[in-house]
Amino acid sequence: MPLKSVRSVLVLALSLVLGAEVQAESRLERLLKPHPTTGVWLTNSPSTLYYDRARIGEAMKELQAAGFNRVLPNVWSRGTTFHPSAYAPVEPSLQKAGVAIDPICTLVEEGRRRGIQVMPWFEYGLMEPATSQVVQHNPEWVLARADGQRWMTMHGSHRMAWLNPAHPAVKERFIGLVLETLKRCPMQGLQLDDHFAWPVQFGYDGFSADLYEQETGSPPPVDHTNHQWMSWRRRKLTQLLRDLRSRLQQDGLSSRISLSPGPFRQSYNLWLQDWKLWAFGELIDELVVQNYAYSVKGFERDLNQPALRKAREWKLPIQIGILAGFGQRTTSIADLQAKVRLARDRGFGVIFFYWEGLWGRHVPENQRIQRFRDLQQLGYQP
């Protein structure tokens, strides 16, 4: 029997049981069509979630009730980890609260109980505080601008350094950190974001300059936007991604790599992230494109970027990062509903940034949880 006929029979049968054909069609659509990804990023700052095992359980229960099926906890933040590591110190607040809380593997355990995927998020990528020990003790690992400056201001007034993705020791440390984290408890791959990057102004440190001249016969151009110079650095970042995937496969770990960049022009022109090439070359398995425009109109405009349309043609799973709230600003449910609908209409899943923005102060918690659950009924994937 043709699929269309089978579908009609199922609809009719279910309508007889429920007594309403329209209701039956709605129920059947939900049974037959895949549920799109609905996720949220979890952070340790500004949040106390990681430092209370009971609160972690409560949060996962709330997320399950609100219809979420993925969480992405940051596992690498400001040069620190959330477990004893061979590569970096434990995050200070967790050290004080007690490393035995083990927030990441506790989240994994709760996720397994509640049918929620847990994907570790290496939020800070190759970025480290300029005052961190690894930066201070290994200056040859650190990228520099043409004027010699080895840091840039990020996230307000924080001075951040960037480790060199072309340096063998940096590669080994970064890949080692990822492998170490994934081996602790079973997780669904990993996510890199816009901090897995090479800032376009940087690359004039001695190691990079010498390597570029060795491979091209010329010193780095003064103009940091020179096409050849940008392409060379982009290839070095790409090679680190390729090496990471290879090591994951060698170690028998999940090699599923999710990437959460900004819009393509920004990603490449400012951070040398060529996510079109990475997607086409099968170096990433999923895109979660950050679209943090506050207005619905701006959000819709960014959904129509050519690179995003091209990625859809390659059948790459795509989620859209939506700003649920940040600091004291909470996005209204009406705006979130409009943005979710726009994303779902294009067949995209959604990931909200971030946990503390979900149940905002402007809407009572229980009501807001129910409203987020209502959002899940919008626009199932075709």
C-alpha positions in Angstrom: 0.0 0.0 0.0 1.4 3.4 -0.9 2.7 5.5 2.1 0.1 8.2 1.4 -2.7 5.6 1.7 -1.2 4.1 4.9 -1.1 7.6 6.3 -4.7 8.2 5.5 -5.8 4.9 7.1 -3.9 5.8 10.3 -5.4 9.2 10.4 -8.9 7.8 10.0 -8.4 5.1 12.6 -7.0 7.5 15.2 -9.9 9.9 14.5 -12.4 7.2 15.3 -10.6 6.5 18.6 -10.4 10.2 19.6 -13.7 11.2 18.1 -12.3 14.2 16.2 -10.4 14.0 12.9 -8.7 17.3 13.4 -7.4 16.2 16.8 -6.3 12.9 15.3 -4.3 14.6 12.5 -2.5 16.7 15.1 -1.6 13.7 17.2 -0.5 11.7 14.2 1.7 14.4 13.0 3.5 14.4 16.3 3.9 10.6 16.1 5.1 10.4 12.5 7.4 13.4 12.3 10.8 13.7 14.1 10.9 15.9 17.1 13.3 18.8 16.4 16.1 19.6 18.7 15.2 21.9 21.6 18.3 22.6 23.7 19.9 25.0 26.1 23.4 26.0 26.9 24.4 25.7 30.6 27.1 27.9 32.1 28.8 28.3 35.4 28.8 32.1 35.1 26.7 34.0 36.0 25.0 30.9 37.6 25.3 28.7 40.7 23.9 25.6 38.9 27.2 23.7 38.8 27.8 23.9 42.5 24.8 22.0 43.9 24.1 18.5 42.9 20.4 18.7 44.1 19.9 21.9 42.0 21.3 20.1 38.9 18.7 17.4 39.3 15.9 20.0 39.8 17.0 21.9 36.7 17.0 18.8 34.5 13.6 17.9 35.8 12.4 21.4 34.9 13.9 21.1 31.4 12.3 17.7 30.9 8.9 19.2 31.9 9.4 22.0 29.4 10.1 19.7 26.5 13.9 20.1 26.2 15.8 17.2 24.7 19.4 18.5 24.8 21.6 20.4 27.2 25.1 21.7 26.4 27.1 22.4 29.5 30.3 24.3 29.3 33.2 22.1 30.3 36.1 24.5 29.5 35.8 28.0 30.9 38.4 30.7 31.5 41.3 28.3 31.3 39.8 25.9 33.9 37.9 22.6 33.9 35.1 21.1 36.0 37.0 18.0 36.8 40.6 17.2 37.9 42.6 17.5 34.7 46.1 16.8 33.5 45.9 20.0 31.4 44.4 22.8 33.4 43.4 23.7 37.0 39.9 23.0 38.4 37.5 26.0 38.2 37.9 27.9 41.5 34.3 28.0 42.6 33.9 24.3 42.0 37.1 23.6 43.9 35.6 25.6 46.8 32.2 23.8 46.6 33.7 20.4 46.2 35.0 18.6 43.1 33.0 15.5 44.1 29.9 17.3 42.9 31.2 16.5 39.4 28.6 18.7 37.6 29.3 17.4 34.1 28.9 13.7 34.8 26.0 14.5 37.2 24.3 16.2 34.2 25.0 13.1 32.1 23.5 10.8 34.7 20.4 13.0 35.0 20.1 13.3 31.2 20.2 9.5 30.8 17.3 9.2 33.3 15.3 11.9 31.6 15.9 11.2 27.9 17.9 14.4 27.5 21.1 14.4 25.4 24.2 15.9 27.0 26.8 17.4 24.7 29.9 19.0 26.3 30.5 22.5 25.1 34.2 23.7 25.0 33.1 27.3 25.3 36.5 29.0 25.5 38.1 27.1 22.7 41.7 28.4 22.2 41.1 31.5 24.4 42.7 31.8 27.8 42.9 34.6 30.4 46.0 36.6 29.7 47.0 36.1 33.4 46.6 32.3 33.3 49.6 30.0 34.1 49.7 28.4 30.6 50.0 31.9 29.0 52.5 33.2 31.4 54.7 30.0 31.3 54.5 29.4 27.6 54.7 32.8 25.8 55.8 31.0 22.6 52.3 29.4 22.4 50.5 32.7 22.3 49.4 34.6 19.2 50.3 38.3 18.9 49.2 41.3 16.9 51.6 43.2 14.6 52.3 45.7 17.4 53.3 42.8 19.7 50.2 42.9 21.9 49.3 39.4 23.1 45.8 39.9 24.4 42.4 41.4 23.4 39.5 42.6 25.4 36.6 40.2 25.5 33.4 39.9 27.5 33.4 43.3 29.0 36.9 44.2 30.3 38.6 40.8 30.5 42.0 40.6 28.8 42.1 37.3 26.9 45.0 35.7 25.1 44.7 33.2 22.2 46.8 30.1 21.9 48.2 29.3 18.5 46.4 26.5 16.7 49.4 25.9 14.5 51.8 25.2 17.5 52.3 21.4 18.1 52.2 21.8 21.9 48.9 23.8 21.7 47.4 21.2 19.5 48.4 18.3 21.8 47.0 20.2 24.9 43.7 21.1 23.3 43.1 17.7 21.8 44.2 16.0 25.1 41.8 18.1 27.0 38.9 17.1 24.7 39.8 13.4 24.9 40.2 13.5 28.7 36.7 15.1 29.1 34.9 12.7 26.8 36.4 9.6 28.4 35.0 10.5 31.9 31.4 9.7 31.1 29.4 8.9 27.9 28.3 12.0 26.0 26.8 12.8 22.6 29.9 14.1 20.8 31.1 17.7 21.6 30.5 21.2 20.6 33.0 23.9 19.6 31.9 27.5 19.2 33.1 30.9 18.1 36.1 30.8 20.4 37.6 27.9 18.4 39.2 30.5 16.2 42.2 32.5 15.1 41.5 36.2 15.5 42.3 37.9 12.2 44.4 40.6 13.7 46.7 38.0 15.3 49.5 35.9 13.9 52.6 38.1 14.1 54.2 36.2 16.9 57.6 34.7 16.3 56.4 31.1 15.8 53.6 32.0 13.3 55.7 34.5 11.4 58.6 32.1 11.0 56.4 29.2 10.0 54.6 31.4 7.4 57.9 32.6 5.9 59.3 29.0 5.9 56.2 27.7 4.0 55.6 30.7 1.6 59.1 32.3 1.2 57.8 35.7 2.5 57.1 37.3 5.9 53.5 37.9 6.9 51.9 40.9 5.1 51.4 44.0 7.2 47.7 44.0 6.2 46.1 41.3 8.4 43.2 41.1 5.9 45.5 40.0 3.0 43.8 37.1 1.3 46.8 34.8 1.2 47.7 35.5 4.8 44.1 34.9 5.9 43.9 31.6 3.9 47.1 30.3 5.4 46.0 30.9 9.0 42.5 29.5 8.2 44.2 26.3 6.9 46.1 25.9 10.2 42.9 26.2 12.2 41.2 23.7 9.8 44.1 21.3 10.4 43.6 21.4 14.1 39.9 20.5 13.6 40.9 17.6 11.2 43.5 16.3 13.8 40.9 16.5 16.5 38.4 14.4 14.6 41.1 11.8 13.7 42.2 11.4 17.4 38.6 11.0 18.4 38.2 8.2 15.9 41.5 6.6 16.9 40.4 6.5 20.6 37.0 5.0 19.8 35.1 8.1 21.1 32.2 9.8 19.5 33.5 11.9 16.6 30.3 13.9 16.3 31.4 17.5 16.2 28.9 20.3 16.6 30.0 23.8 15.7 28.3 27.0 17.1 29.6 30.0 15.1 28.2 33.4 14.4 26.9 34.4 10.9 29.4 33.3 8.2 30.9 36.7 7.2 31.6 37.6 10.8 33.0 34.1 11.5 35.4 34.1 8.6 36.4 37.8 8.4 37.0 38.2 12.1 37.8 34.7 13.4 39.0 32.8 10.3 36.3 30.1 10.9 35.5 28.8 7.4 32.4 26.8 8.5 31.2 26.5 4.9 34.4 24.6 4.1 34.2 22.6 7.3 30.7 21.5 6.6 31.3 20.7 2.9 34.5 18.8 3.9 32.6 16.8 6.5 34.8 18.1 9.4 31.7 19.1 11.3 28.4 17.1 11.7 26.1 19.9 12.8 25.8 23.7 12.8 24.3 25.7 15.6 24.4 29.2 14.2 24.2 31.9 16.9 21.5 34.4 16.0 21.3 36.8 18.9 19.5 39.6 17.2 17.1 41.1 19.8 14.5 42.1 17.2 12.4 39.6 15.4 13.0 41.4 12.1 16.8 41.2 12.6 16.5 37.6 13.6 14.6 36.8 10.4 17.2 38.7 8.3 20.0 36.6 9.7 18.2 33.4 9.0 18.3 34.2 5.3 22.1 34.4 5.1 23.4 32.6 1.9 25.8 30.4 3.8 23.0 29.0 5.9 20.9 28.3 2.9 23.8 26.5 1.3 24.4 24.4 4.4 20.8 23.2 4.2 21.4 22.0 0.7 24.1 19.8 2.0 21.6 18.2 4.4 23.6 19.2 7.4 21.6 19.3 10.7 21.1 22.9 11.6 20.0 24.5 14.9 19.6 28.2 15.6 21.0 29.7 18.7 18.3 32.0 20.2 18.9 34.5 23.0 16.5 33.6 25.9 18.0 36.1 28.2 21.3 37.5 29.4 22.1 39.3 32.6 19.0 41.2 33.7 17.4 41.2 30.2 14.9 38.4 29.5 13.5 37.9 26.0 9.7 38.0 26.0 7.8 34.8 25.3 6.0 36.5 22.4 9.4 37.3 20.7 10.7 33.8 21.5 7.6 32.3 20.0 8.0 34.3 16.8 11.7 33.4 16.5 11.1 29.7 17.2 8.4 29.7 14.5 10.7 31.3 12.0 13.4 28.8 12.7 11.0 25.8 12.7 9.4 26.9 9.4 12.9 26.5 7.8 13.3 23.0 9.3 15.8 24.2 12.0 16.0 23.1 15.6 16.7 25.7 18.4 19.2 26.0 21.2 18.6 28.7 23.8 21.3 30.8 25.3 21.3 30.3 28.2 20.0 28.4 31.2 19.4 31.4 33.5 17.5 33.2 30.7 14.9 30.5 30.4 12.8 31.1 33.5 13.2 34.8 33.6 12.2 37.2 36.4 9.5 38.9 34.2 7.3 35.7 34.1 6.5 33.4 37.1 8.6 30.3 36.8 5.8 27.7 36.5 4.0 29.8 33.9 7.2 30.3 31.9 8.1 26.6 32.0 4.7 25.8 30.5 5.1 28.5 27.9 8.4 27.0 26.8 6.6 23.6 26.6 4.0 25.3 24.3 6.8 26.5 22.0 7.7 22.8 21.2 4.4 22.5 19.4 5.5 25.0 16.8 6.5 24.0 13.3 7.7 20.4 13.3 10.3 19.6 10.7 9.0 18.7 7.3 
